[in-house]
Amino acid sequence: MLGNVSAATKFHMQNNGVAGITGGKIGIPENAKSALTTQNDIYEYWQQKMETDSLQQNQGKSCPVFLRKAILPTGLIAAGLVTMAVPKQTVLSKYRIHDTMHGWNPNFHTTADNYLQYAPAVITLGLSAAGLKGRNDLLNQSLILAKAELLMSVVVQGIKRTSKVERPYGPVYTSFPSGHTAQAFLSATFLAKEYGHISPWISVGAYTTAIGVGVLRMMNNKHWISDVLAGAGIGILSVEFVYLTHQHRWGKKNNLVFAPTLYHKGGGVSLAMTF
């Protein structure tokens, strides 16, 4: 029991390596050490210890989990590369697919894809701000989205600059992969992860919107099918990676504890706050 008390006291004094202490002492020698703490302290210490142990045990499983989640988006990227590699006259060629789709309506043009790409992400944050409980609170949702956006942007722009694929409409060499489609599938995956548990139709609606963005990019003569497939895979992978690595949850309330304290020649009350 004394070991638990000592560990719990140290937990409040040095939680996460940073602690702030304020307190008042009534007739207590400055060099005296505390001998008592509250049952609450012990409970919270062991609760956090078990959470930490659980996290350490699951860290070894992170790679297989990510590999499973990476199967679909990696397959999409691979499919995009296949449409680039096959001969132009084959059915799976990006040129053949483009000619077919663009041939339906050569004069088609819309700007809807510029806005729809963000719709699922905006809906996610809006639902959270309105008080609908998702997988994370609004602060952590915002952090996850920001990290996913940064990762996706770096990957997409990096590939665009190195691949230098010409766009369907002319000599602009930033076609592969599609940034609009990557953004749309990032947003859709974000919405599905936060609120897909409420109803499967939320995920269906999110991914239908994302697919629509990809189709519009091709019908607008902005991208090849290869760009759209690769962009979809990158968008999904970016979100999956961030959720897997977002272990720390921000926004926890400060923990304020009043603890009765006894010393060799006196006693008092200590006030401890961890932050």
N, C-alpha and C positions, 0 to 999 in steps of 0.2 A: 504493500500500500504506500509506503514512504517513497518507493521508487516512482510510483504513479504521480504522487504529489509533486516530487521534484521535477519530473518530466513535464507535467502540466504547467508548473510555474515557469519553467524555461520556455515552454511553448508560447506563453503570453509575452514573455520578455524579448524573444528573438524570432517571432513568426516571420518566415520568408526572409530572414536576415535583416529586417528593418522593423524597428519598433519605437514608439514614442511613449514615454512614461511621464505622467504627472501625478503628483500625490501630496498628501499632507500627512504628517506624522505627529503623534501626540506623545511626547516623552519617550521617544524611541532613539536609541543610540544609532548613529549613522553607519557604523560598521557591523550592525547586527544583520542576521540573515533570517528570512522568513521560514517558518516551520509549518504553516498551514495554508491551505488554499481551498477553494470551493469545489463541490462535486461537479459543478458545471464546467470548471476548468478541465478536470480529468476526462469528462465525457467528450468535450470538444477536442482535446488532445488526441484521444484514441480514434475519434471519428476521422480527423484529418490524417492520422497515421495510416488508417485502413485505406483511405482514398488514395494516398500516395503509393502504398504497396500495390493496390489494384492497378494503378496507372503503370507502374514499373513492370507488372506481369503482362499487361496488354501491349507494351511497347514492342515486344518480340513478335507480336502478331500483326503489326501495322503493315508490313510489307505484303503478306498474303492478302489482306483485306484490300489494299490499294490495287493489287494485281487483278483481283476479281472485278473491282469497279472499273478498271481500265480496259477491260475486254471490249465493251461496246464502243467507246470513243476511239480506241486504237484501231478497231475494225473499220470505223468510218474513215479515219485518216488513210488506212491502207487501201480502202476502196477508191478514195480520191486519187491516190498515186497510181492505181491500176488504170483508171480512165485517162491518165496522162501518158502512160507507158505503151498502151496498146496501139496498133496502127490506126490511122485516121479513118479508114473505111469500115472498121468493125463497129458492131452495134454498141459496144461499151466505150467507144472513144468519146472523149469530151467534146470533140468537134461535131460528131454525129448527133450527140444528145443536144448540144447547143442549137444546131441547125433545126432540129425537130421542134424544140420548145420555142425558139425565137420565131420560127416560121408560122406558128399559130396566129401571131399578131405582131408583125414586124414594127408597127408604130406604137406598140404598148409602152406606156410610161406612167409611173406613179412615184410619189415620194413617201408613201405609207411605210415602206420598209425602214426609213430613217427614224421613225418614231416607234414602230412596233418592236424594234430590237430591244428597247428599254422597258417595255410595258410590264413583263412579269416581275422584274426587279422593283419597279415603282409600286406595283400592287403589293408585293411582299412587305415593303417598308410601310406602306399605307395601312395595311391590316394590323401590323404590329403597333403603329402609332395610335390606331383606333382602339387598342386594348385586346385584340384577339391574340391569345397565347400561341406562340409558335415553338419551334425547337429551341430557339434562343431568344433572349430579350432584344430590344431594339438596339442597344449599344453594341452587343456582340454581333447582331445581324449586320450592322453597319461596318464593323471591323472586318468581318468575313467577306462582305461584298467588296470592300476597298482592296483587300489583299488579292482577291480573285481577279478583280479588274486589272490590277497592276501586273500580276503574273501573266494574264491573257494578253495584255497589250505588249509586254516585252517579247513574248513568244511570237505573236503575230507579226509585229513590226520587224523582228529579227529575221524571220523566215522571208518576209516580203523583200527585204533588202538584199538577202543572199540568193534567193531563187530567181528574182527578176523575170517573172512570167508575164507575158504581154496580155493585156485585157482584150476581151472580144471586140470592143469598139475601136481599137486602134493602138498606136504606139505609146502606151503608158504601161510601164513594167512593174506594177504593184498588184497584180491580180491574185496571186497565190500566197496565203489562203484568204478567204473572205472575212474581213474584220466585222462586217455587219452580222454575218451568220454566227461567228464566234461569240459576239456580244449577245445575240438572241438566245443561243443555247446556254450560255452562262446564266442569263437571267432566268430562263426556264428551269434549269437545274436548281438554281437558288430557291425559286418559289416552291418547287416540288419537295426539296429537302426541308423547308421550314413548315409548309402547310399541307404537303401531300398526304400526311397521316389523317387529316380531317376527312378528305374525300378523294378517291382516285381521279375524279373528274377535274380536280384542280391541276393535277399533273398532266392530264390529257389536254386540258386547255392551254397550259403553259407550253407544252411541246408542239401542239398544233400551231400556235402562234410562231414559234421558232422555225418550224418547217415552212410556214408561209413566208417568212422573211427570206429564207434560202431560195424558195421558188421565185419570189419577186426579184431577187438579185439577178437571177438568170433571165427572167423575162424582160427586165430592164436593160439587158445586154451589158451588164456590169461584170458578170463573173461566169466562169465555166463551172460545170458540175464538180470538177475536182476541187475547186476553191471552196465550194459550199460544203462538201463532205468533210474536207480537212478542217475548215473553220468550225463546224459542228463538233468534231472530236476534240479540238483544242478548247472550246468553250466548256464542254462537260468536264474534261480532265482538270482544268484550272480550278473549278469549284470543288471537285472531289478531293483534290490534293489539299486545298486550304481547309476543308472540313476535317480531314484526317489529321492535320498538323495544328489545328486550333485547339490546343489542350487547355490553355489557361482561360478562365472565364473572368472577364473584366466586370467592374461595376459592383463588386461585393461591398456590403455595408461595413463600416468600421466596427470593430468589436470592442465594446467598452465593458470593463469588468471591475466591480468593487469586491475586494477580498479582505476578510478579517485577517489580521496578522498578529501573531504572538512572538515575543522575543524573550530572552532570558530575564530581562528586568523591565519589561513593559509590553505594551501592545498598542494596537491602533487599527486604522483602516487604510489600505492601499488602493489607489486608483490606477488601473493599467489599461492602456488602449493600444491595440495592434492595428496597423494600417499598411 
